[in-house]
Amino acid sequence: MTDSTLGKILESLKKDRDELKLHIHLAAMETQDEWDKLEKKWHSLEPKISNFAEEAKSSAQDVGSATVEVAKELGKAYDRLRKSLD
């Protein structure tokens, strides 16, 4: 194998490495953005669940339904995020 062949192989590997590094960096940024959105939903949901029992006493059917929907959305979003990391 000649030096120029090794140089071409090395150059090709470097290009692939750089492209992968950029792709991983962008994926990490997208994942972080998704996580930040989920955290906002979590911090919105947590107090609602904590207060739900008290509010339920005064016929909070709508609040309960909305809380369940947000919880389902959050669960689905966690699943999507988990799958994107696989």
C-alpha positions in Angstrom: 0.0 0.0 0.0 1.4 3.4 -0.9 1.5 6.5 1.2 -1.0 8.2 -1.2 -3.5 5.3 -0.7 -3.1 5.5 3.1 -3.5 9.3 2.8 -6.8 8.9 0.9 -8.1 6.3 3.4 -7.2 8.6 6.3 -8.8 11.6 4.5 -12.0 9.6 3.9 -12.1 8.4 7.5 -11.6 11.9 8.8 -14.4 13.2 6.6 -16.7 10.4 7.9 -15.7 11.1 11.4 -16.3 14.9 11.1 -19.7 14.3 9.5 -20.7 11.8 12.3 -19.5 14.2 15.0 -21.6 17.0 13.6 -24.6 14.7 13.3 -24.2 13.5 16.9 -23.9 17.1 18.0 -27.0 18.2 16.2 -28.9 15.2 17.5 -27.8 16.0 21.0 -29.1 19.6 20.6 -32.4 18.3 19.3 -32.7 15.9 22.2 -31.9 18.6 24.7 -34.5 20.9 23.1 -37.1 18.1 23.4 -36.1 17.4 27.0 -36.5 21.1 27.9 -40.0 21.1 26.4 -40.8 17.9 28.4 -39.5 19.5 31.6 -41.8 22.5 31.1 -44.7 20.1 30.8 -43.6 18.1 33.8 -43.3 21.2 36.0 -46.8 22.2 34.8 -48.3 18.8 35.4 -46.7 18.0 38.8 -48.6 20.6 40.8 -51.9 19.8 39.0 -51.6 16.2 40.1 -50.7 17.2 43.6 -53.7 19.5 43.8 -56.1 17.2 42.0 -57.4 15.3 45.0 -58.4 18.6 46.7 -59.9 20.1 43.5 -61.8 16.8 42.8 -63.9 17.5 45.9 -65.4 20.5 44.2 -66.3 18.7 41.0 -63.1 19.2 39.0 -64.0 16.7 36.3 -62.7 19.0 33.5 -59.4 19.6 35.3 -59.0 15.9 35.9 -59.6 15.1 32.2 -57.1 17.8 31.1 -54.5 16.5 33.6 -54.9 13.0 32.3 -54.5 14.2 28.7 -51.3 16.1 29.6 -50.0 13.1 31.4 -50.7 10.9 28.3 -49.0 13.4 26.0 -46.0 13.5 28.3 -45.8 9.7 28.4 -45.9 9.6 24.6 -43.3 12.3 24.3 -41.0 10.3 26.7 -41.5 7.2 24.5 -40.6 9.2 21.3 -37.5 10.6 23.0 -36.5 7.2 24.2 -36.9 5.7 20.7 -34.9 8.5 19.2 -32.0 7.6 21.4 -32.0 4.0 20.4 
